[in-house]
Amino acid sequence: MVQLTVIGLAIFSIFCFVRVWQKVTSDMIARQNQKMRKELKEIQEKNALLIADVESLKNPVRINKIAEQQLGMVSVEKLNVYLEQGK
């Protein structure tokens, strides 16, 4: 009878330990998940700002203005060039 009580108590203790371990692990994973979701949101916001910056930097009007004012370049008139085949 004493052996059954000891075995039962040991099984109950193991069960309790496993449940506590599962709960602790689950809580830790949930905290990590929440932290990563927050980081993902911050990175996505930064990415959106960088995309907007790239779009503004690619603006042809801005590029022409820098070319003319800072680099001293001048615009040239457009010429149509036609090539004849076989000559």
Backbone as a chain_set.jsonl record, in Angstrom:
{"seq": "MVQLTVIGLAIFSIFCFVRVWQKVTSDMIARQNQKMRKELKEIQEKNALLIADVESLKNPVRINKIAEQQLGMVSVEKLNVYLEQGK", "coords": {"N": [[0.816, -1.198, 0.0], [1.948, 1.233, 0.789], [3.896, 1.475, -1.156], [2.33, 1.851, -3.472], [1.217, 4.324, -2.883], [3.521, 5.919, -2.828], [4.389, 5.595, -5.475], [2.159, 6.641, -6.819], [2.25, 9.278, -5.825], [4.716, 10.049, -6.912], [4.158, 9.888, -9.666], [2.167, 11.839, -9.813], [3.678, 14.063, -9.037], [5.495, 14.223, -11.153], [3.704, 14.71, -13.242], [2.689, 17.224, -12.413], [5.068, 18.736, -12.542], [5.614, 18.605, -15.318], [3.353, 19.94, -16.34], [3.701, 22.523, -15.24], [6.149, 23.177, -16.432], [5.363, 23.167, -19.135], [3.551, 25.336, -19.091], [5.221, 27.488, -18.367], [7.006, 27.465, -20.526], [5.21, 27.918, -22.62], [4.27, 30.501, -21.949], [6.672, 31.922, -22.22], [7.202, 31.635, -24.95], [4.965, 32.955, -25.959], [5.482, 35.579, -25.074], [7.842, 36.095, -26.532], [6.804, 35.927, -29.108], [5.017, 38.1, -29.104], [6.85, 40.193, -28.778], [8.323, 39.911, -31.163], [6.321, 40.426, -33.038], [5.86, 43.113, -32.518], [8.385, 44.168, -33.223], [8.363, 43.479, -35.932], [6.27, 45.101, -36.863], [7.389, 47.638, -36.411], [9.597, 47.513, -38.148], [8.28, 47.234, -40.596], [7.03, 49.724, -40.722], [9.279, 51.408, -40.857], [10.287, 50.49, -43.277], [8.268, 51.306, -45.038], [8.615, 54.078, -44.861], [11.193, 54.286, -45.942], [10.735, 53.389, -48.551], [9.09, 55.449, -49.463], [10.971, 57.521, -49.33], [12.82, 56.67, -51.286], [11.215, 56.813, -53.569], [10.77, 59.592, -53.684], [13.39, 60.438, -54.094], [13.913, 59.402, -56.597], [12.579, 61.031, -58.311], [12.297, 62.573, -61.406], [12.293, 65.356, -61.868], [13.554, 66.372, -59.609], [16.075, 65.169, -59.934], [16.948, 66.367, -62.353], [17.087, 69.023, -61.49], [19.153, 68.916, -59.572], [21.227, 68.072, -61.267], [21.484, 70.281, -62.977], [21.801, 72.549, -61.223], [23.697, 71.844, -59.218], [25.65, 70.293, -60.429], [26.241, 71.567, -62.728], [25.308, 70.839, -65.241], [23.709, 70.926, -68.459], [20.606, 71.072, -70.187], [19.848, 69.437, -73.246], [18.575, 69.78, -76.581], [16.156, 67.519, -77.838], [16.803, 65.094, -80.29], [15.66, 63.448, -83.16], [16.695, 60.462, -84.468], [17.145, 58.677, -87.384], [17.658, 55.541, -88.811], [18.738, 53.984, -91.738], [18.075, 50.905, -93.177], [20.278, 48.524, -94.608], [22.138, 50.138, -95.826]], "CA": [[0.0, 0.0, 0.0], [2.858, 2.372, 0.863], [4.548, 1.583, -2.46], [1.372, 2.453, -4.394], [1.106, 5.738, -2.524], [4.767, 6.556, -3.274], [4.353, 5.611, -6.944], [1.129, 7.618, -7.191], [2.779, 10.604, -5.524], [5.777, 10.314, -7.883], [3.503, 10.17, -10.951], [1.504, 13.136, -9.668], [4.731, 15.088, -9.027], [5.994, 14.339, -12.529], [2.645, 15.373, -13.997], [2.686, 18.648, -12.031], [6.277, 19.344, -13.096], [5.438, 18.75, -16.765], [2.359, 21.001, -16.58], [4.334, 23.812, -14.931], [7.141, 23.4, -17.487], [4.616, 23.541, -20.343], [2.998, 26.684, -18.902], [6.34, 28.436, -18.41], [7.47, 27.491, -21.915], [4.158, 28.56, -23.409], [4.309, 31.934, -21.651], [7.901, 32.471, -22.795], [7.0, 31.705, -26.4], [3.976, 34.01, -26.208], [6.177, 36.871, -24.921], [8.733, 36.25, -27.683], [5.942, 36.179, -30.259], [4.535, 39.475, -28.992], [8.003, 41.063, -29.033], [8.644, 39.836, -32.588], [5.262, 41.133, -33.773], [6.132, 44.549, -32.348], [9.55, 44.469, -34.056], [7.925, 43.398, -37.328], [5.495, 46.308, -37.159], [8.338, 48.758, -36.488], [10.387, 47.343, -39.376], [7.394, 47.525, -41.722], [6.856, 51.178, -40.763], [10.537, 51.965, -41.374], [10.357, 50.118, -44.685], [7.358, 52.195, -45.773], [9.273, 55.388, -44.942], [12.312, 54.178, -46.886], [10.164, 53.314, -49.898], [8.677, 56.813, -49.803], [12.201, 58.276, -49.578], [13.353, 56.244, -52.584], [10.347, 57.378, -54.609], [11.029, 61.029, -53.814], [14.737, 60.617, -54.643], [13.895, 59.016, -58.012], [11.796, 62.007, -59.061], [13.107, 63.142, -62.488], [12.412, 66.817, -61.698], [14.586, 66.55, -58.596], [17.358, 64.775, -60.522], [17.331, 67.434, -63.289], [17.442, 70.213, -60.715], [20.502, 68.678, -59.021], [22.167, 68.038, -62.391], [21.71, 71.643, -63.489], [22.249, 73.52, -60.218], [24.871, 71.441, -58.443], [26.683, 69.686, -61.26], [26.499, 72.43, -63.871], [24.907, 70.208, -66.498], [22.684, 71.666, -69.191], [19.707, 70.242, -70.988], [20.032, 69.547, -74.685], [17.319, 69.507, -77.281], [16.024, 66.135, -78.273], [16.925, 64.886, -81.722], [15.201, 62.161, -83.652], [17.686, 59.866, -85.346], [16.584, 57.585, -88.168], [18.659, 54.71, -89.46], [18.251, 53.254, -92.913], [18.607, 49.556, -93.225], [20.898, 48.091, -95.855], [23.118, 51.1, -96.382]], "C": [[0.862, 1.266, 0.0], [3.536, 2.575, -0.492], [3.612, 2.221, -3.484], [1.215, 3.942, -4.129], [2.338, 6.491, -3.022], [4.782, 6.653, -4.795], [3.331, 6.631, -7.429], [1.603, 9.039, -6.962], [3.867, 10.994, -6.519], [5.167, 10.655, -9.241], [2.819, 11.524, -10.907], [2.532, 14.272, -9.705], [5.287, 15.31, -10.431], [4.967, 15.069, -13.389], [2.612, 16.871, -13.693], [3.896, 19.374, -12.613], [6.122, 19.598, -14.593], [4.449, 19.857, -17.077], [2.954, 22.383, -16.322], [5.349, 24.153, -16.011], [6.463, 23.826, -18.786], [4.089, 24.968, -20.242], [4.096, 27.734, -19.007], [6.84, 28.587, -19.843], [6.47, 28.2, -22.81], [4.15, 30.073, -23.198], [5.532, 32.6, -22.269], [7.755, 32.635, -24.307], [6.008, 32.801, -26.755], [4.615, 35.393, -26.08], [7.107, 37.13, -26.103], [7.93, 36.585, -28.943], [5.449, 37.621, -30.256], [5.663, 40.465, -29.305], [8.339, 41.082, -30.527], [7.579, 40.525, -33.438], [5.466, 42.652, -33.694], [7.312, 44.972, -33.229], [9.177, 44.454, -35.537], [7.158, 44.651, -37.725], [6.418, 47.518, -37.309], [9.155, 48.69, -37.78], [9.541, 47.66, -40.601], [7.161, 49.033, -41.85], [8.106, 51.859, -41.308], [10.673, 51.684, -42.868], [9.465, 51.029, -45.528], [7.97, 53.582, -45.921], [10.428, 55.359, -45.947], [11.823, 54.098, -48.332], [9.722, 54.695, -50.359], [9.893, 57.684, -50.104], [12.777, 57.938, -50.952], [12.523, 56.847, -53.714], [10.598, 58.873, -54.79], [12.407, 61.284, -54.415], [14.799, 60.262, -56.124], [13.17, 60.029, -58.89], [12.672, 62.677, -60.134], [13.286, 64.66, -62.361], [13.516, 67.114, -60.692], [15.96, 66.243, -59.18], [17.836, 65.843, -61.507], [17.781, 68.682, -62.557], [18.843, 70.069, -60.138], [21.54, 68.705, -60.141], [22.489, 69.443, -62.874], [22.334, 72.559, -62.447], [23.548, 73.123, -59.519], [26.001, 70.896, -59.307], [26.991, 70.498, -62.515], [26.144, 71.817, -65.211], [23.827, 71.059, -67.16], [21.831, 70.693, -69.992], [20.009, 70.465, -72.462], [18.702, 69.248, -75.352], [17.316, 68.075, -77.767], [16.102, 66.08, -79.792], [16.364, 63.511, -82.066], [16.231, 61.654, -84.655], [17.044, 58.688, -86.045], [17.707, 56.837, -88.854], [18.015, 54.0, -90.647], [18.896, 51.9, -92.932], [19.226, 49.277, -94.602], [21.881, 49.073, -96.423], [24.256, 51.283, -95.445]], "O": [[0.557, 2.24, -0.688], [3.729, 3.709, -0.927], [4.05, 3.048, -4.284], [1.094, 4.73, -5.066], [2.213, 7.582, -3.577], [5.152, 7.691, -5.344], [3.608, 7.4, -8.35], [1.388, 9.911, -7.803], [3.936, 12.153, -6.929], [5.604, 11.6, -9.898], [2.889, 12.281, -11.875], [2.296, 15.311, -10.322], [5.519, 16.446, -10.844], [5.324, 15.947, -14.175], [2.517, 17.69, -14.607], [3.772, 20.491, -13.116], [6.459, 20.676, -15.081], [4.682, 20.644, -17.996], [2.734, 23.309, -17.102], [5.409, 25.296, -16.462], [6.932, 24.741, -19.462], [4.172, 25.727, -21.208], [3.916, 28.759, -19.666], [7.068, 29.701, -20.315], [6.853, 28.997, -23.666], [4.037, 30.836, -24.157], [5.441, 33.715, -22.782], [8.144, 33.659, -24.868], [6.192, 33.504, -27.749], [4.33, 36.283, -26.882], [7.161, 38.245, -26.621], [8.338, 37.428, -29.741], [5.462, 38.287, -31.291], [5.453, 41.452, -30.011], [8.607, 42.143, -31.091], [7.904, 41.142, -34.452], [5.27, 43.371, -34.673], [7.254, 46.003, -33.899], [9.619, 45.309, -36.304], [7.376, 45.2, -38.805], [6.248, 48.325, -38.223], [9.374, 49.713, -38.429], [10.026, 48.287, -41.543], [7.101, 49.56, -42.961], [8.012, 52.776, -42.124], [11.123, 52.54, -43.629], [9.863, 51.469, -46.607], [7.862, 54.198, -46.981], [10.612, 56.306, -46.712], [12.434, 54.677, -49.23], [9.95, 55.073, -51.508], [9.858, 58.497, -51.027], [13.177, 58.834, -51.694], [13.073, 57.335, -54.702], [10.636, 59.367, -55.917], [12.582, 62.242, -55.168], [15.66, 60.775, -56.839], [13.159, 59.88, -60.112], [13.687, 63.288, -59.798], [14.341, 65.185, -62.718], [14.326, 68.016, -60.908], [16.912, 66.987, -58.941], [19.016, 66.194, -61.5], [18.749, 69.327, -62.959], [19.639, 71.005, -60.209], [22.609, 69.294, -59.984], [23.647, 69.755, -63.151], [23.293, 73.272, -62.745], [24.4, 73.972, -59.259], [27.174, 71.024, -58.956], [27.897, 70.155, -63.274], [26.659, 72.264, -66.236], [23.123, 71.818, -66.493], [22.293, 69.633, -70.413], [20.384, 71.565, -72.868], [17.833, 68.576, -74.797], [18.363, 67.502, -78.068], [15.533, 66.922, -80.486], [16.576, 62.539, -81.341], [16.588, 62.367, -85.593], [16.471, 57.808, -85.404], [18.612, 57.451, -89.419], [16.899, 53.489, -90.56], [20.102, 51.759, -92.732], [18.733, 49.753, -95.624], [22.427, 48.801, -97.492], [25.176, 52.049, -95.733]]}, "num_chains": 1, "name": "protein.A"}
